[in-house]
Amino acid sequence: KPLVFSGVQPTGNLHLGNYLGAIKKFVALQDTSDCIYCVVDLHSLTAQLVYEDLADQTRSITAAFLASGIDPKKHIVFNQSRVMQHAELAWIFNCVARIGWMNRMTQFKDKAGKDRENASLGLLAYPSLMAADILLYRATHVPVGEDQKQHLELTRDIAQKFNNDFSDRIAGLGVGVEMQVGEETVNGYFPLTEPVIGGPAARIMSLRDGSKKMSKSDPSDLSRINLTDDADTISKKIRKAKTDPEALPSELDGLAARPEAENLVGIYAGLAEMSKADVLKEFAGQQFSVFKPALADLAVEKLAPIASEMRRISDDRAYVDAVLKDGGERAGVLAEATMKTVRDIIGLLQG
Ligand code: AQP
């Protein structure tokens, strides 16, 4: 069975991009895989160290996971900081990865801005902690939005360098598995994890600017649909979404230079579980005055039940805390098994 890992940061209100790009895929993968879904609270410290409400934000992301349909009994849901092995493996990966690799990450460049010398060392090392999250469970598949593709490539680079640097010890301890790397068959401890990216909604853009991704940190609330928005707010935001004056085309090519129109078609496709081409077949030749209300109705129909379930679950704080505690204990057992082997591979004295 594939082993799936993914995480979401407790840095603010979840939006439609997080839902369609990541959480909806988390839910779908439960039938075919063993899944571990994590609220990555240690990651959120890279952007800002002090939060007024980090614990409540962590609970709120957990409630969104559960309200969307993640089953915490069949799978594992927990917050990262409970399982200290994430930080331990990240430190080892800090010593495997090269500074040049981290400096090339576009997320680091975007978030650090011009004053890179003043960014936290954690922000630079963010992908190393992400690799640790994934490889601690030797996950084979990671569902994420398009923006995380580069970090997943780096995760594979870290796994490959670790496997390579310690190949003799991995073979000596008999803890490797055969895997194909290009033309070669190698014996490695960490898998080369596959990203699960794709579909019509892998990169949802801002409703105000088709060149920027929809993001929690955009100062304009009109740029995103939050999972907690009520029906009127969702309709208002879609009505005010930036578009152009043309009608919708019948073919995908007709969206090529129309990022805002393409984004709304992608959102419709993601929510309706259709392809963009099929959405265009349905709305070819229609104006946005027709398409936007249809999109608003669909968004309300899909998101309102999640929002109300989120409110219901959030009211039961003891339940949410118990889910995270239980998930943390189960994740901790798996994590410690990996770390025992990793410490042996490296030659750290233990026992
Ligand atoms: N716009 C998006 N379209 C599709 N997928 C997206 N994701 C984020 N934005 C979009 C995916 O959601 C998952 C969780 O993201 P995260 O919370 O770990 O971090 P993020 O990418 O930093 O989220 P934001 O909203 O963009 O926050 P800020 O504003 O802080 O940068 C990931 O799988 C991500 O790909």
Residues whose N, C-alpha, C, O or C-beta is under 5 A from the ligand:
A	BS01	AQP	G7 V8 Q9 G17 N18 G21 A22 P143 V144 G145 E146 D147 Q148 A201 A202 R203 I204 M205 K213 M214 S215 K216 S217 D218
